Amino acid sequence: MMRFFYFITFLLLIPMLSVSYAQELRSISGIVQDDTGPLSGVSVTRQGTDIRTSTDAAGEYNIQARVGDVLLFTSIGYESAEHVVGGSTTINVTLTAGTSALDEVVVVGFGTQKRANLTGSVSTVSGDELAMRPAGQTSAALQGLAPGVTVTQRSGQPGNDQGNIRIRGIGTMGNANPMVLIDGVEGSINNIDPNLIESISILKDAASASIYGSRAANGVILVTTKRGGQDKISISYNNYVGWQHPTNMPEIVNALDHMILMNEAYTNVGRSPLFSDDKIEGYIAQNGVNSDEFPNTDWQKETLIGSGIQHSHFVTINGGTKSVRMLASVGYFDQQGLIESTSFRRYTLRNNIDITFSDKLRGRIDMQYVNPITHAPAVSVGTIFQWMNAIPANEIGINSNGTWGVGWNGNNPISAARDRGYSLDRAPFGSVNAFLNYSPVEWLDIELNYAPKYVAPVSKTFHRMVQSYLPDGTPTFVQPTRTSLSERYSQQLYNNMRATMTATKSFSDHSFKWLGGASREDFTNQYITGFRDIYVLPDYDVLDAGAAENQRAGGSGSDWALQSFFTRLNYSYKEKILFEANARYDGSSRFAKGNRYSFFPSMSAGWRFSEESFMNNIKHVLSDAKVRASWGRLGNQNIGTYPAVAAMDMGSTAIGGQVVNTAALNNMANQDITWETTEERNIGLDLTFFDRLRITADYYHRRTNDILLSLPIPLIIGLSAPSQNAGAVENKGWELGIGYSGSTDKQFRYNFDFNLSDVRNKVLDMRDIEQTGLTVNRVGYPINSIFGYQTDGYFQSEEEVAGHATQFGAVAPGDLRYIDQDGDGAITVAGDRVVIGSTIPRYTFSLTTALAYKGFDLNAQLQGVGKADGYLHGPGIMPFQTGTIGGTIREENKDRWTPENTNASHPRLAFGQSNNQQPSDFWLRDASYLRLKNLQIGYSLPSTFLEKRNIQNVRIFANGTNLFSIDNFWNGYDVEAPVGTGNFYPQVQVYTFGMQLTF
């Protein structure tokens, strides 16, 4: 792998080669500006082709074109401009402020289209919007930037703070992640640094996504990276440094309050107080000071001692000749956690090279090496947070002599975070994405693409024994009981080969564009694992240092392949009557013969009625108007690598005093298993008023059939039930996007973007399966609905308890009263639990504001959810709930039911009783919220000052992320918290300062 690293580094530094250049194609360059100075990020496109570039920080661009070609200059917030290439190789352009984005070029499947000609539902996000957010995972930076795209960030842990992306709801009970392609090759959006991204296109409806067939059922995200495009070399350096702080943390009672309230919880159930009066008096006399005799441990303060420092550095070299253009980048990202032993680092090397051999032959090669490294404690971060918020403050974390305290039976979050070992995950990969384009005639382009990727993930977990002591030095618990090491090494090879042909022709007022292609992808994964324990010298964390007595080794492998044929036809009549048809024929190795191939078609049409003659009188008001409609069928093959075959379970056992290898067939196969299929209809409306106000609205209906379910089979078969194509889910909703931009004078510019969307998810068919867990899939309700009892306040008297249905344990006044749904006189799971909430957000919205005045700029985003439910339970939430660790109580639990406080916010304290700890709507909370997601203020130094110093651009900025939230969720927990016990790393606020510098 190091040889590969050196090889890629060498390629990044090679001199740009001179290549023979045909007379017909020339390098056109220039500067794009407005009334205030150079403009960066302006899209420059050679009309009628997919060749495009963008201006750099100095407003400069470079593109290959012939005499007579038309160059289109577009940028959001400005009127587009067209210029015909003549005899000069320099074209300088001044854009006029405005909001016409109709000529903006949008990346779609295997090509580009003008936004005005789109008939599907496609949202775009610029790379500048993403780079503005200091996010370790690019998926999290997408939150709130596109209607119909719900991004939920459940954690702030370094390396695991990615966003959970859902496009138009959830259409499967398995993997619902969208397909992500980076420059046409499938990959993870989190493996691409935001500084490298030119734009992101989100294909939301079936018509726009069906060109990807069997993997597009959950939507498609197309990431386009930046490319070189200027005659002279420029160097840019972007950096920031900042720190993190948790958005919310629960307020746990101190030791004295814990003991007083615990005694109350004991006496309420007829038990003697746990803590004596003398013990309590001793704590009162100590007045909150922590000591060995009277511990008062602040578990959060002692555990969360990480620096939380986060910084990013990114260097880009942009340059080229007439025939070779290059954009080389080197990046380093470092994120330290709130827990000292948590961190995430990412090293990035990338070189995008464009080569023009002649006016007919072009090449492109992108090389990338990325090495993400995640560190965490060996004890899971979730477990540490669970202990930290549930172990009472009157237990010792660190003795006064510096040894580790007992915690709870040796479970000590402080020692676990600092001294009980580590978990290390590395996933370095190298990839090459090579293209060759040949245009035998002007209207035809043939493209060949080969893109291999090699990944070598490494996982290593070292559990170190930690001895805890009593304050007098007496050894107590050892956790874990043995030091151990587990390692896993994998090798993954992904190949992608594709060939396409694109023909573009116009006849009078009729324009046609046809795409045809074929592709083959294959993936191979192999891994080995090793385990040893009993480390006499625990400082040597390698397998050979462990004892061989309990050693284990393992390994396996898997592979799959997909081959496809696809086509698309676009038709336009005067750019007002629009039609598009897509078709894809996919064959997957995941299915048995006879079920491997399937056909995925789509159709869409649009009418730009603003171009009709009867609209001419109001053209100055309604600048553009288009109605769209689409239908399509998609597939989902992400249902396991071998879902159609029965797997042999390999193992070993003792027979006759000897260890023998075994193989068993435990699962029943289903040869008839096939794709999950999604069918979607969409209708949309695009309006532009006064060339400033843009409105986009969509309504869609999506139904997914043949969802995999495990249906019951006769027990006499003796095998586990196979998955079958049986379930059905529906998603329907609407989306609204509104944008307004312009300027009040030559120095002040503004842009506002608001989006609002709603999705209603419903399970249509479960084949009579009735799930009963905390989250369930039930017919008529959303996927992963929350399932529990409905409450009807508190019992206020013994008479009420006696007259009500039988509940759980020793019920008394102050306990929760559950509704007897079936009226049988007993509260039971089967008869009385109902769906009480939904985890799928509805009414997601955001407002993004961008203001610029002279050299100053301000960008802010408000983002939120209008309707959602959250649910937390277990130790740290429910008062004194016990389990593997002791329970304590939060400050807000002090408002509990007593005979004098019958309208309290929480039920009575009752130690060891289960009635109030049942799944119910009492523990359900409103998870809707409004959040100031991002705020950035920047200043660009005047160009007159920089020119004297040979500097193109300098911008300094301050940024804040997750600055505040307005919600009604549990105090101390972030509103985006996952359903569960609260044992998760909290989201973080991030405050950063940075600079963007270009030479």
N, C-alpha and C positions, 0 to 999 in steps of 0.2 A: 504493500500500500504506500510506503514511503517513496518507492521508486515512481509510482504513479503521481504522487504529490510533486516530486521534483520535476517530472516530465511536464505536468501542467504549468508549474511555475515558469519553466523554461519557455513554454509556448507563449505565456503572457508577456514575456520580455523580448521575443524575437523581433528583429527589425521588420518593418513593413516592406513586403516584397513588391518589386515592379513587375507588372504583368502586361503583356501586349494588349493594346487597346484599339478597338475599331474606330474608324473615323466617324461613324454615324452616331455613336453614343458619347455624350460629354458630361462632365461634372459641372453641375450648376450650383452655385453657392450664393449666399447673401445674408442679410440681416433683416429680421422681422421685428418691428417695433410699433408702439402706439404713440400717442402724443406725449407720454411721459418718459419713454425710453424703451430699451430692448425688452422683448417678451420671450420668456422661456416656455417650453412645453407646447408650442404651436405645432399642429400637425401639418406636414407638407406631403401631399400625395400626387403622384403622377396619374392623372385621370385615365380611367379605362384599364388600370392595372392594380395589382396588390402591392406595388412598390411605394413605400412611405418612409418618412423619417420625422424627426421633430427637432425643434430648435433647442439649443443648450441654454445655460444660464446667461450667456451674453447675447442671446437672440440669434445666434448664427446657425446655419443649416448647410447641408450638402446633399445633393441627390443626383442620380444619373438620369439623363433625359436626352431626347433627340430634338432637333429643330422642328417646331410645329407642335410639340407636345404641350399639353395644358397642365400647369401646376396649380393645385388647389390648396389654399392656406386656410386652415380653420382652427378656431380656439373658442371654447365656451366663454361667453361674455362678449364676443366680437363678431362683427359681420364677416362672413367668409369672403375670400378674394381669389380671383382666378387670373393667372398670367400665362401668356403664350411664350414658349421658349423661342427666342430669335437668335441673332448672331452673337449676342453678348453672353458670357458665361456667368455674369453676376446679375442677380435679380434681387433688389432690395424692396421690401414691402412694408407699408404702413397700414395697420388694421384699424378700423373704426369701431368704437365701442358699440355693442349691440348684443342681442341674445339669439340670433339666428344660428341654430346648430343643425339645420337640415342637411347641410353638406358635410357634416362630420362623418368621417369614415369609421365604421364600427366593425370590429373583428367578429366574424361568425365562424361556423364550422368549416374548416378548410378554405377560408377566404375572407374577403371583406365586402361590405356593402355600405352605400350611403345611407345615413339614418333616414332620410326622406323616403327611401325605397324599402325599408323594412316592413315585412308583413307579420312577423312573429313578435313575441314579447321578449325583448332583450334590454337589460339594464347595463350601464357601463359605469365604471369607477376608474378615476385617473390614478396613476401611480403617485402623484403629488399628494393626493388626499390620504393615501395609505402611509406614505413616508412621514407625514405630519404627526403620526401617533407613535410614541416610543413603545412598541409592542414587540415582545420576544417572538411571538408566533403571529404570522401574517393573518391567519384566519380571524384572530381577535380584532384586528384593525378594521375588518369589514363591517363590524357591528353598526347598524343604523344607516349605512350608506346606500342601500338599494331597497325599493319597495318589494314586498313579497319574499324577502330574504331574512330569515330570523337567525340571528347569531346569539347564542347564549354562552356566557363565560362562567363556568362553575367554580373555577379555582384560580388563585394567583401564584401557585407554586412555580418556581422557575423550571422551565422545560415542560411543564404540564398545564400551562395557562392558555392553551389553545381555545379557540371558539368552536362551539358545536353548531355547524351550519345546517340549516334546513330550508329548502326552497319550496315554498307553497305547501307547507305541512309535511306530514309523515305518511308515506304510502306503503310501508312494509313493516312487518314485525321483526325484521332482521336489520341488516345494515342499511341505514337511511342516508348515508353520506353522499353528497353529490360527486359526480365525476369531475376531476380537476386535470386540465391539460396545460402544460407550460410550453409555449411555442410549439403546440401540436402534439406533445408527448405527455402521456399520463404520469402524474407525480403528485407529491404532497405540496399544498400551497404553503405549508409551514417551512418547507425547505428552500424557499426563495426569499431573499432579503427584500424588504419593501423598496430599498434604494435602487433595485434592479428593474422594478416593474414600470413599464410604460403605461399599460392600461389593463383592466379586467373587464371582460364581457360575461354576463350571467344570462345563460339561455334558460328561460323559465318555463316556456310552454312546449308542448310536444312538437309543434311545427318547427321551431328553431333548433330543438335538441335531437330530433329523430335521425339526423345524419349520423349520430353516434349509437343509434340502435339499442343494443342489449344492455348498455351500461348507463343509459340516459334517463331512466325512470325517476331518479331523484334530482334531476336537473344537472346542468353542465356549467362549469366555471372555466373560462378560457383566459389564461394569463399570457400577456405579451410582454417580452422583456425589451429593454432599451437597446438601441443599436448605434454604432458609430455613423457619422455623416458629415464630416467637415474636412477641409483641406489642411488646416493647420492643427497641430496637436494642442489639446487643452488638458489640464489636470484639475480635477475637483476633489475636494475633501469635505465630507460631511461628518459631523460628530455631535454627540451630546453626552452629558453626564448628569446623573440625578440620583434620587433616592426614593424608596418605597415605604409606604405606611399602610397598615391594614385599614380597609374602609370601615370595618365594624368588628368589635370583639365583645363577647358577652361579659357582663360585670358579675363576677362571682363574689359571694359573701366572704367576709373574713372569718378567721377561726372562731372568734367569740360568737358571732351571729350564727355560724354553722352549729355550734354546740347547743345554743339556746333553742334554735328551731328544731334541731334533731330531737332534743328532749320533748318538745311539744309533739313531734310526729310519733314518738314512742308512747307518750301518755294518751294520745288520741286513740290508740288501739289497745289500751289497757295494759301496757307494759311499763315497767319502772324506768325512770329517766336513765339514759345511757351515761351522761356526764354528771359527776357530783357537783354539789354547790361549791366545795373547796376548789375544784378544778376551775370552775367558772370564775370564782373570786380571784384566783391567781392570774387569770387572763385579764380581768378587769384592772388589777393592780399593775400589770405590765404595760397596759395602755397601747396595745397593738404592736409592740416591738417583737421581733422574731428572736427566739432563743431555743436551745435544745430542750429545755424543760417545758416551755410554752411556745411550741412552733406556731408561726403565723406566715406560712409560705405563700408568696404570690407566684403561683406556678407560671402564669403568663409572662411576668417580668423576667423570671429566671430562665425560661426556656427560649423566649424570643429575643435572643441577643445578637442575631445576625445583623450585618451592616445595612442590608437592603440596598446597597449601591448598585446602580445600573448604568452602563455606558456603552456607547456604540461608536465605531470608527469605520469609515468607508471611503476608499480612495478609488477614483475612476480616471482612466486615461482614455481620451477620446481623440482619434485622429485617423488620417488615411491619405492615400494618393487618389488619383483618378480611377484607379482600378482596384484598390484594396482599401477597405475601411475597417476600422477596428474599435471596439469598445472593451477595454480590459478593466476588471474590477477586483479589488481585494477588500474584504470586510472582516471585522472582528466585533462580536457582540458578547458582552459579559453581564450577567444578571446574578447578583448575590441575593440570597433569600433572607427572610425574617428569622428562620432557624439557621444557626451558624453553619451547619453542614449541608445546606441546600444551595445549589447554584446551577446555572446553565450557561454554557459557552458555545459559541458557534463561529467556526472559521469558514470563510467563503472565498473561493477563487473562481472567477468566471471570465471567459474571453469570447466575445461574439465577433466573428469576422465575416465580412461580406466581400466577395471577389467577383469582379466583372471581367470575364475572359474576352467577350465580344458583345456586340449588340444582340446576339442570339443566345449566348450561353452565360449563365451566372451560377455562382456557387455561394454556399453559406455554411459555415461550420461554427457551432457553439460548443465550447468545452467548459465543464464545470466540475469543481471539487468542493464538497461541503462536508464538514465534520462537526456535527452537534454532539455535545457532551453534557450529560445531566448527572449531577451528584445529589444524593439524598441520604438520610440515615437508613441503616439496615432495618430498624423498626419503621414501619410505614408512617408516612407523614400523617395520614388519617388517624392512626392509632395514637400518635403523640398528641394531636389536638384533642382526641377523645379523653385521654388521661389528664391533660392539662386543664380541661374544663369540667372534669368530674371528680377528681381526687380532692377531698376536703383540705382546706388550708391548715388544719391542725395536724397534718402529717408532715414529716420532715423530708425536705428535698436534699439539702446539703447540711451536714453536721458542722458544728463550729470548728472542728479540727480539719475540715476540708474534705473528709470522706463522704461518700454518697450515702444519703439517708435511705430509709426503708421505702419511702413513697407508700405504695399500696401493695404489700406482699412482694416487694422488690420491683414492681412496675413503677418506674420513676421517669417522667417525661424529660427531666433535666439531664439525667445520665444517658437516657436513650438518644437525646439529640446531640450530646457531646462525645459520648464515650463507648457506645455499644455497637460500633462498626459503621459500615457504609454500604450504599448501593450505588453502583456506577453503570451508566448506560451510554454507550457510544454507537453511533450509526453512520460512520463515514461512507460516502459514496462518490463515485466519479461517473460522469456521463458525457457522451458525445452526441450531438444532434446535427447531422450533416444533410444538406440539401443540394440538389443539382437541378437547375431550371434550364430548359431549352425551349426557345420560341422559334420554330421553323418559319412561321409567318407572324405577322403582327397580332393577329386575332387569336392565336393558339399558344398555350403554354403547357409544357409537360414538366412535371416535377417528380423527382425521386427523392425519397427520404429514408435514411437509416439512423436509428437512435438507440444504441445499446446503453445500458446502465448497470453498474456493478455496485452492490451494497454489501458491506461486511459488518453487520451489527454484532456488538459485544455486550453482554450483560454479566455483571459480577456483583454478588452480594456476600459481604463478610460480616457475620454475626460474632461479636466479641463478648465473652463473659464479663459481667460486671458484678463485683461483690458489694453488697450494701451492708451498712453497719448501724448498730445502735449508737446513741451518743457516747456511751462509755467505751466504745471500741469493740464491742462484741459483734462478731460476724453474724449476719442473718441470712438473707436470701441471696442466691446467685441467679441472675437472669441474663441470658439463657443459661441452661445448665451445662452446655458445651459450646465452645467456640467452633464455628463451622464456616465453610466457604462453598458457595455454589457458583458455577460459571457456565455460560452458554455462548457458543460461537456459531455464527451463521454465515453462509455465503448465498447471496441472491443475485441472479443474473436475469435481467429483463431486456428482451429484444423487441424492437418495433421497426417493421419495414413497411413502406407505403409508396404507392405510385398513383399519381392523379393526372388528369388531363382537363384543362379548362379552356373552353372556347367562348369568345365574346364577339357578337356580331350585331350590327344595327342595320335595319332596312327602313329608310325613311323615318317614320315615327315609331317604328317597332324595334325594340331592343331585346336580344336574347343572350342569356349566359348559361352555359351548360357545364356541369362538373361530373366527371366519372372517375372512379378510383377503386383500388383494392388495397387491402392491408393484411398483415399477419403479425400477431404478437404472441410471444411465449414468455413464460416465467418459470424459473427453476429455483427452488430453495432447498438447501441442505443445512443441517445443524448437528452439533454434538454438545453434550452436557457432561459436566463432571461435578462430583461432590466429595468432600472429605470433612471430617471433624476431629476433635481432640487435638488441639494445637498446643504443644508444650511451649513453643515460642510464638505467641500470638502476634508479635511484631512482623512476622514473615507471612504475609497474606498471599501465599501461593499454594497450589494444590499439593506439591511435594512436601510441604512442611506439615501437613496433616497426617493423622494416622491412617493406615490402610485398612483397618479393621472394618469400618463401616462405609468404605468408599463405594461410590456408584458412578456408573458411566451410562450414557444413553445417546441416542441420535436417531434422526429420521430425515425424511425429505418429501417434497411434493413438487408437482409441476402442473401447469395448465397451458392451453393454447387457444387462441381465438383468431379466426380468419374471416374476412368480411369483404363484401362488395357493396359499393354505395354510389348514389348518383343524385344530382340535384339540377333542376331546371328553373331558371328565373325568366320571367317575361314582363316587359314594361311597355305600355302604350303612352307615349308623351309624358312619361313619369307621373301619370295620374291613375292609370289602371294597372294594377300590380298583381302578379301571380307567382307563386312558388310551389314546387312539388319536390319532395324528398323521398328517397327509398333506400333502405339498407337491408342486406341479407347477411345475417351473422351465423357463424357456426362455432360452437363452443365444445371443448373437450370435457367440460364438466358434466355433460349429460350422456346418456346411453345412445347407442345407434338408433336412428329413427326419430330421435327428439333433439338432435344437436343443432339443427338449422331452423331459423325462423325469419320472418319477413316483417319489417317495421316501416310502414309508409306514413306520410303526412302531406297535407295540403294547406295552403294559406293564400289569402287574397286581401288586397287593399284597394281602397278608392280614395284618392286625394281630391276630394270634391272642391277644395279651394282652387284647383286649377281649371275648373269649369268656367265657362264664359259668364254664367249667371252669378258668379261670385265676384266679378271684377269690381263692382261698385263698392264692395266692402273689403277689398283686398288690403287697404291701408289699416284696417282694424283687425281682420282675421287673416293674418299673414299666411298661415298654412293650416290645413285641416285634413285629417285622414281617418277613415274608419277601417278597422282590420278584423278579420275572422280567420280562425284556424282550427284544424282538427289533426290529430296524430295518434299513433300507437307506439309505445316504447316498451323496453324490456328491462329486466333486472336479473343478471346472471350471478350477482354476488350473494350466493346462497350456499357457500361452501365449495371446496375444491373437488370433492368426490361425493356429491349428494346422492348419486344414483347407484352406488355400489356399497356392498357390505364390507366393513373394515375388520381386519383381524386384530384383536387385542393381544399384544405380545407381552410376556412376563416370565416369571419364574416362581417355583414353589418347591417345597421339600417333599420328596416321596422316597420312602425306604431309607431315610437318613441321608439322602443326597439331594442336592439342589439341581433341579432339572428345568429346562426351558419349556415354556408352554405357549400355546396359541389357541385363542378361543374366538368363536363367532358369537357375539352378544347382541348385535343389532341387525334388524331385518332390513333388507335392501328394497328399493322401490325403483324399478327400471323405467317406470312411466313418468318419473319426475321431469318437469320442464320449467321454462321461464315463468317468472312472475311478470304479468303483462299489465301495462297502464295505458288507458285511453283517456285523452284529454281534449276538451273543447275550450276555445278562448275567443272572446270578442273584445276589441280594444278601440280606443278613440284617442287620437293625438291632435292637440290644438295649440296654435301659437298666435298670440295676440300682440299686435304692435311691435313685432320682432323682439319682444322683451319677456312676455309672460308665456311660459310653456306649461301645458297641462297634458298629462298622460294618464289614462284610466283603463283598467282591464277588469274583466269578470271571467272567471274560469270555473270549470267543473272537471274534476279528475277522479277516475275510478280505477282502482287496482284490483285485478282478479288473480286467482291461482296463487295466493300467498301461502307460503309453506306453514303447515300446522302438523303437530304430532297428534294424530287421532288414535283413540283406543283400539286395540286389537285383542282377540281372545288370549287369555293368559296361558292357555294350553300350548300355544306356539312356543313359549319359552324364550322369546327374544324381545328386545325393546322395540317399541313402535317406530316405524320409519316416518320421515316427513312426507307429507302429501300436499299437492296443490289443491287447497280447499278454501282458504279465507278470502275475504273481500273487504276493502277499505275505501272510503270516499273522502275526498277533500274538495271543498268548494269555497270560493271567497272572491274578494275584489282587492284591487290595488289602486292607489292614487298617488301620482307624483306631480308636484307643482314647483316650478322654478321661475325666478324673476331676477334679472340682472341688468345692469346698465351703469351709467355715470351721471352725476349731476353737473360736473364740469370736467375740465381736462385733467384734474388731479385726483378726483375722488371717484372710486369705482366700488360697486357693491354687487353681491350675488347671494341670493337666498334659495335654498332647496328644502322643500318639505315633502316628506312621504308618509303615507298612512296605508296600512293594509290589514286585512282581516282574513283569517282562514278558519273554517269550521271542519273539524275532522270527526269522522264517524266510522265505527266498525260496522260493516254490513252483514258479515257472515263469519261465524266461528264454528259451525257444524255442531252446535249444542254444547260446546265446551264452556264450562262455567268456572272461571278462575276465582280464587278467594284470597289472594295475597294482599299486601298493602297497595300495590299498583296492579291493575288488571286490564285485560282486553275483553270488553263485553259488548255484545251487539247493541247498537243504538247509542253508544257513548264513545268518546275519543280513545285512541290508543293510550295506554299507560294512565288510565284514570285512577284516581285515589279512591280506595274502597274502605269504608268504615261505618261506624254507628253514627246516627244523628242524635244530638243531645237536646235536652229540654230543660236547661238550667241545672240548679242544684236541688237536692233534697233539703227541705228546710225543717223537717221534723221526723220523729220516729214513725208517726202515723203515715206520713207520705211514703216512707220506705216500705212499711208493711203492706200498704195498699197498691204497690206497684209490682210490675213483673220482676221475677227473680233476676238478679244481676250477678256480679262477680265478687267473691270473698265476703268479708264482713262489712256490708254497706251501712253507712251511718249518715246523719245529717251533715251536709257540706260536701258530699260526694256527687259526682256527675250522675245525672238521670238520663238514661237512654230510652229512645222511643221504641216501643214494641211494635215493629212494622207489621208482623203477621198476627198479632193479637193472641198469641198462644200462652201468654203468661210467663214466658222465659225469654231472656235476651240471649240469642244464639247467633253463631256465624252464619249458618245456613238460612235462618229466617229473618234476620234483622239488619245485617250489614248491607249497605247500598252504596252506589257511587256518590261520593260527596264532593269531588273536585276534579279538575283537569290540569295536567302538567304542561299541555301544549298552549303556548301563549297565543292570545288573540289581540287584535288592534295594536300591532307594533307600529311605532312612529318615530320620526326624528325630524329635527330642524337644524340645518347647517347654514351658518352665516359666514360670509367672507367679505371683509371690508379692506380697502387699501386707500391710503392718502399719502401722496408724495412717497417717501421711503418707508412709511409705516404700514403694517398690515396686521389684521386681527382675524382669526378664524375660531369659530366656536361651534360646538355641536351639542344639542340637547337630544336625548334619546330615551326611549322608554317602551313600556308595555301597558296597554289599557285594561287587559283582563287576563289573569292567570292565577293559579293556586299553588301554594307551597305547603310543605308538611315536614315538620321536624319532630323527633321523638327521642326517647332514650336518655341515658345519663347526660347531664349538662343541660337538659331541657326539662324533663320531668323531675320534680323535686324528690331527691333521695332515692332515685331508682337505682337498684343494685344489680350487679351482674358479675363480670370478671373483676371489676373494680368498684370501689365504694362510690356512692353518689353524694352529691352536695346540692346546693341550691343557688339560684341566681337572685340578684337584688329584687327583680320585679316579682319573684315568687313570694315576697314578703306580704304582698297584698293578697292574702289567702282568706278563705271562708273561716269565720269564727262566729259564735253566737252573737257577738257584737258587730260583726262585719259581714252581713249576709249577702251583700251585693258585690262581693269581692271579684277581682278579675281571675282568681285561681281557686281551685277547690281546696278543701281542708288538707292539712299535712297528715299523712297516714303512712307510717313506715311499714314496708312489707306487704301492703295491700295492692292488689292488681286492678281494682275497679277503675280508677282514674287513669290508668296507663293503657287502656284499650285503644285501638285505632278508632278515632272519632273526629268529628268536625270541630271539636274543641281545640285540637292541636293543629287544625288547618288555619292557614293565614292567607290573606290577600297578597298575592305576589306581583301586583301591578306597581309600576314605579315611573318616576321621571328622574333622569340622571343627567348632570352636566358631564358628558362623556369626555369631552376634550376642549381645551382652551389654549390657544397659542397666540402670542404677541411677538411680532418680529420687526426688525428694522434693517433696511438695506442701505449701505453706505452710498453716497452720491457717486455717480460714474465719473464726474469731473475730478474727484479726489482720487479715484482708483486708477484712472488712466495714467497719471504721472508715475505710478508705481508698478505699471504693467500687470495690474490685477483686473480681471473681468468683473468679478462680482464678490461681494462680501455681505452676508446676511447673518445677523445674530438674533436669537430668539429665546423665549422662555415658554415652557409648555407645562400644562397640568392635565392629568387624566383621572377620571373617576373622582372629580372634586367634591361632589355631594350628590345625595339621592333623597328624594321625597317618596316615602312609602309607608305602608302599615304592616310591615313584616315583623318577625320576632326581633326584639331589641338585642343587639349584639351579633346578629347574623346578617350577611349580605342577602339581599332580596333575590339574587339569582342562585342561591344555594340549592343544591340538588336535594330531592326528597331523600330523607334518611335521618341519621342520628346526629347530624351536625359535626361529624368527624372529618372535616375537610379544611384544607388550607384556604384562608379567606382571600377574597379579591383585595387588590391593593390600589391605593392612590399612588401616582407616580409624578414627581416634580422634577423637571429636567431643564437644563440650560445648554444651548448648543450654538454651533456656527456652521454656515455653509460657505465654502471658499472655492473660487474658481480662478485659475491662472490661465 
